[in-house]
Amino acid sequence: MVLSLDFLSLPLLAAAALVFISVLAGVFSARIGFSFLLIFLVVGILAGVDGPGGLAFDDFRLSFWVGNVALAVILLDGGLRTQMDTFRTGLRPALLLATLGVVLCTAITGAAAYWLLDLPWPLALLVGAIVGSTDAAAVFSLLKSSGVQLNERVAATLEIESGMNDPMAVYLTITFIAMALAMGGPGSASLGVSEVLLSLLQQLGWGSVLGLGCGWALAELLKRLGRGEDGGGGIRALLIVSGGLTVFAFTTWLGGSGFLAVYLMGVVVGNRARRQVRASLSAMDGYAWLSQAGMFLLLGLLVTPSELLRTLWPALGVSLVLMVVARPISVWLCLKPLHFSGREITFISWVGLRGAVPIVLAVFPVMAGVEGGSIYFNVAFTVVLTSLVLQGSTIAWSARRLNVVVPDLDDTEHARLVFGDFVLAATTSMGELCAFYGLELPCDADKTVGQWLADSLHRPPVHGDTAHLGQAEISVRATQGNRITQVGIRIN
């Protein structure tokens, strides 16, 4: 009797062909501004039960497992690439957006779901919690492929926020699922305020402690191993990924936030063992892309377009409220007190990208047995599609339009347009500057132009910041930590 290997070859053929077609289509679509992630999602839909592929796939448990593992790898890769210097400008605003911002977004979007989907308040707020956070996979991927260099404040805020807001989204989702199940009848378990707060502290506490502690331990291990010859860092990349997934799983098992732990672990390892990690980044990039491809293809396969159409218009309404009302209001309330400019607030509001996280979170109520669980999945999928199409494809255009792009100083023509024709040392006194250009002196003549500019900004200065002095525009051309070392000047 001949052993048949159809159980191996046919699924492998389908999976490999789907990834190949997705990547090939993504290469061409990226040239016209559409993201790879959107292509993976669309190919999964076309291969599904209502598409030409006709593949019947409804394994939510497998998709949930793959989605969590993939997100852990993506967050680890993003953490490894996050420079500690960026926390100087991005940590405070990112923390506000990842906590208060997610809560505000959840509340406003939940109100829209209450009105548009005719759901009870706990279920409407569950919709808001599922789609309330930005997605690390989408943010890391699309900012990297956008072809523009954002100013440090904007880029750091977006990246750190996307890496740290998953715990709040998971926490809110689980809380509202518990509230929804408590509506089931007298025998259902109730959820007290103390339990809710304890759960939040447990998520953040274990996530922070294990992420920072294990990150330090892995960094020390990598430094003791040295750089060595290991095939271009491939072995070390495998060591980092397996270590990250171990920490993710252990933290989750203890009741903490595995997402927060694995991101913080990546940040610590990437900064404490930078020389050892550098050779592994190329392999890590491959792991991250494979994770994104598998995750988005599986999530696309889960979707049944015929069912999606039943809630299409209310779901589009929820998505519209999220993009043009909930996200802008929450970003403005969080960032305006930190003296972000209107242009920066507008851009960060628009680039509140939704990706795999809302779809993975939408699997939670399905697996928990919440009544009408498919509604949450369909709404989340609609939100993700509209976000990737409208927001993901306009990152570069909106960044240039809102002038949050920093030019390369080697690009002389572009640099002159941003920084002006004249370059000055930041130690130049304001008295000398104003006397030379005929400007009104706004402060003590002995104060340096760097000190005056930093005081005028009311925030940590970054490359590209500007302030007006009469008819002159003074810009930050170079910094060292929080100190401005060089400025540009343009006379209007």
N, C-alpha and C positions, 0 to 999 in steps of 0.2 A: 504493500500500500504506500502510495506517495504522499508525503506530508504536504498539506496545502498551507501556504503562507499568506493567503488572501487577507487574513485578519491583521497582518502587519503591513503588507504592501499597499493595499487600497487606502487605509487611513493616512499612511505616510505620503502616498501620491497626492491625495487631496490636500493635505496640510502644506506640503512643500510647494505644490502648484499655486495655492492661494497666496502664500508669502511671496513667491516669485512674481506673480502677476501684480500683486499690490506694490512691490518695490519698483517694478518696471513702470507701472502707471504713475507712481508717485514721483519718479524722476522727471517725467514730462509735465505732470501737473504743477510741480514746484516752480517751473519756469513761468507759469502764468499766475502765481501767487497763492495756489491752494496747498494746504499742508499735507504731508505724508499721512498724518493721523486720520484725516478725513477720508483719504483714499482707502486706507485699511478698513475703516468702518463701512464704507460703501461697498467694497468688494465682499465683505462679510455678509452684507444684506443681500447682494446679488446672488451669492452662493447659497443663501438660505432657502427656506421652504417656499416662499412666495416668489423667488427669483429664478433665473434661468438654471442655476445650479441644482435647485430642488432638494438641498440637503436638509433633512429634518433634524434639528438640534434644539433641545430644550433642557439641557442639563445645567440648571442654575447653580447647583453645588460645585460642579467642576469649574464653571465660569467664575464663581466667587473665589475659589481657591487660586485659580490662575491669576485673577485680577489682583488679589492681595499680594501674591508673590511678585508679580510684575511691578506693582507700585512700589514695593519695598526696594527692588533693584534700581528703579528709576530715581527714587528719593536718595538712595545711597550714592548713586552716580552724581546727582545734583549737589549733594553735600560735599563730595570730594572736590568739586570744582568751585565751591564757594570760598573765596578768600576771606580770612578773618578781618582784613581791613574794611570789607564792605559792611560789617556789623556796626562800624563807627557811625555810618549814616543811615543804615537800613533797619537796624534791630528795633528801635522804638516804634517807628511807624508800622513795621511789619507785625509786631506783636499786637498793636492796637487793631490792625485789620484782621489778624488771625483770630482774635477773640471778640471784641466788641463789634467789629465789622461784620463777622459771620453772624452774630446774633441779630444785628439790625437787618442784615440782608434776609435772614430767615423770617423775621417778623413781617417785613414788607411783602416779600414774595408769598408768604403764607396767607396774608390778607388777600392777595390777588387770587390765589388758589381757592380760598374760601368763596370768593364771589364768582369766579369763572368756572370752577369745577363742581360747585355746590356740595362741598365736603364739610363735615363737622370741623370745629376748630382744631382739635388735636391732629386730625388727619391732614388738614390744610397746612398746619405748621410742619408736619412731617414732610410734605412736599417741599416747603421752604428749606428745611434742614438738609434734604438730599441734594438740592442744587445750590446751596448757599455758599459753598467754598470754591475757590479757584483750584485748578488742577495742576499739579507739579509736572506731569508728563507733557501737557500742552504748553505750559509756560516755558519750561526748560527747552523743549524742542523748537518751538516757534520763535522764541527770542534768539536762539542760536542760529536758526536758518533765515532770519529776517533780512540779514545783510546790512543792518544798521547798528551803530554803537550808541547805546543810550547813555545819558549822563549817569554817573555812579549812583546818585540818590534814587532815581527812578528804577534802574536795573536792580539794585540791591533790595529795594522795597518789594518789588514784584517777585523776585526769586525767593527771598527769605519768607515772605508771606505764603507763597505756594507750598513751601516745604514745611511750614509750621501750622497751617490752618486745618489740616485733616483731623487732628484730635478733637477739635471743637465740633466739626461737622459730624464725626462718628458719634461723639457724646450726645449731641442734640438728636441725631437720628435714633439712637437707642432709647433715649429718654421719651421721645414722642411715640415710638413703637410700644413702649411699656404703657404709656397713657392710653394709646389706642386699644391695646389688649385689655386694659382695665375697664374699658367701656363695655366689654362683652357681657358683663352680668355680675351678680353679687359674689359669685365664686371666684372672680378674677382678682389677681393680686393688685393691690394699690401701690402707688409709688410716692413715698414721702419726700419732703424737701431735704431732710438730712441725708437720705439715700442718694438723692440727685447730686448734692454737693460732695459727698464722699466719693461718688463715682468719678466726678470731675477731678478731684484732688488725686485720686488713685491713677487715673489716666495720665495726668501731667507729671505727677511725682515719679512713678516708676519709669515713664518714658524719658524724663530728663536725667534721672540718676543712672539708669542702665546705659542710656545712649552716651553720656559723657564719660562714665567710668569705663565701659567696654571700648569706647573709642580711644581713650588714653592707653589702655592695655594693648590693643592691637597696634597702635602707633609705635609703642615701645618694642613690641615684638618685631615689627617690620624693620625698625632701625637696627636691632640686633642681628637680624638676618642679613643686613647690608643690601647693596644693590645687586651684585652678582650677575651671572649670565643665566637667564631663565626664559630664553625665547622671546625677548622683547617685552617682558613684564606680564606675559600670559599667566604664568603660574601664580604670581602675586595677585593678579586680578581675580583669579579663581579663589585664592585664599581670602581676599577681601570680601567677595560676594558671599562665600559660604559663611564667613564670620558675621556679615551683616544679616543674612537670613536667620542665622542662629539667634542673634540678639532680637530680631524682629519677632520670631516665634516665641522665645522665652518671655519677652516683655508682654506680649499679647496673652500668653498663658497665665501670667501673674495678674492680669487685669489692667495693665498699663497700655499706653499708646505705642504700639510697635512702629507706627509711621514716624512719630516724633523721635523715638529712640534711634531708628536707623538713619534718619536725616542728621541728627546731632552727632552720631557716630561717624558719619561720612565727613562732616565738617572738622571734627577733631583729628581724625586720621589724615585728612587731606592737608591740614595745616601743620600738624606736629611731625609728620613723616613725609613732607612735600617731595624731597628728592627721591625717596623710595617709591612713592605713589606715581610720580610723573610718568615713568615708563609703562605703567599699567593703564593709563587713561584711555589709550587707543582700544585696548581690549574691553575696558569697561564700557566704552561707547558702543561697542558691538553688542555686549550683554543688554544694555539699555534699549537699543533699537530692536533686538530680538524680543525683549519683553513687551515693548510697545506694540510690535506687529502681532504677536500672539494674543495679547489682551484685546486689542481693538477688533481683530478678526473674530474672536470668539464672541465678543459683545455684539458685533454686527450679526452674527449667525443667530443670536438669541431673538433678534427682532422679527416680528411678523408684521410687515407693512400694512396688511389688510386690517389688523387690529389697531395699528398706529393711527390709521385714518379716522377711527371713531372718536378719538379725543384730540385730533390735530388742531382745530381752531382754538379751543380753550388752552391747549398746551402752548401754542404759538403766542397767545396772549400772556401766559405766565412768563414765557421767555422774554417777551418784549418788556414787560414790567421789570424783570430782573436786570436787563441790560441798560434800560434808559431811566429807570426810577430807583430801584433798590440799591444797585451797586453804586451809582453816582452819589446818592444821599449818604450811604454808609461811608464811602471813601471821603467825601467832603467833611463829614462830622469828625472823622478820625484824623485827617491830615491837615485840615485848615489850622487847628491850634498849634501845629508843629511848623507853621510858616512855609508850607509847600506852596508853590506858585499855582495860579489857576490853570496854566498849561499842563503842569505836572499832574495835578489832580484829575484833569479831564482825560489825560492819556492813561493813567492808572485805572480810572473808572472804566474806560473802554476796553482795556486789555485785561479784564477780569475773566480770563478764559476758562471755560468749562470743558472737561474732557472725560477721561475714564472714571474719575472718582464719583461723580453723580450716578453713573450707570452702575458701578459696583455697589454704592450705597443703596440704590433702588432695589438691589437683590435682597437686602436685609429684610424688608417687610414681606417679600414673597416667601423667603425661607422661614420667617417667623409666623406665617399663617395669618397675616393681617387681611381683613376682608377687602377685596378689590385690589389686591397687591399689584396686578398688572398695570393699573392706572399709573402708579408711581414710576414703574419702569418706562412706560410709553412717554410720560411727561419728561422724565430725565433724558431720554434719548432725543426727544425733540429739542430740548434746551441745548444739548451738546451739539447737535447738528447745526442749529442756527448760530451757535457761538463760534464753531470752527469755520463756518462759511462766511459769516459777516465780520466777526472780530479777528479771527485767525488770518484771513486773507488781506486784512488792511493794516497790519501792524506797521510795516515799513512806511506806508503812505501817511498814516496818522502821526507817526513819530516825526516825520519831516514836516508835516503840516503844522504840528504843535511845537515844533522847534525844541524837542527834547533830545536831539541827536548831537553828539559831540564829534567834531571832525578830527581826522588824523592830522597831527601837526606837520607831517611830511607832505600832506596835500595843501600846498601853500595857498592856492586860490580859495579853497573852501575855508581854510583856517582864517584867512583875512576877512572873509565875509562874516565870520562869527566873532572873532576877537579884535578886528580892526587892523589898522596899518601899523600901529606903534606898540612896542613891547617895553615894559618897564619892570625894574626890580620892585618887589613888594615893599622893600625898605625905604623907597623914596618918600620923602615927607610930603604931607598934603600942602604945606605952604609952597614948596618948590613946584609941585604939580599945578596948583591953581594959578600961581604967578606966570608960569610958562604958557599955559593955554588960555589965560584970561578968564578963569572960572571963579565963581563966588566961593569963598572958603567956608565949608559947612561945619568945621570943628577946629580944635586946637591945631595950630600950624605945625607943631612938632609930631603930631600923630602920623604914623606911616599910612600909605595908601592901602597896604594889606590889612592893617588894623581897622581902618575906616570901612573897608569893604566887608570884612567879617562882621563888624557891628551892624552894618546896614542889612545884612542877610538874615540875622536872627536865627541862624541854623548852622550846622557844620558845613563849611564851604566845600564844594566839589568842582571839579573841572567843568567849566562852561557856565557857572553862575554869573549873573550880571546885576549891576545896580546903576542907576542914573545919577549923574552929577551935573545939573544944569543941562547944557547941550551935549555933554559927553556921556558915553556909555562905558563903564569900567567892568571888565570881565576877569574871571579867575582863569588864568592860563596854566598854572601849575601849582600843586600843593605838596606838602610834606606832613602827613598826619592831618591835624586840624589847622595847620599853619599855611597861609598863602605865601608862596615864594615868588610868583611872577604874575603880572597882570597885563591885560591888553587894554588899549584905549581906542575908542572910535569917536570922532567928532561929527555929530549929525548936522 
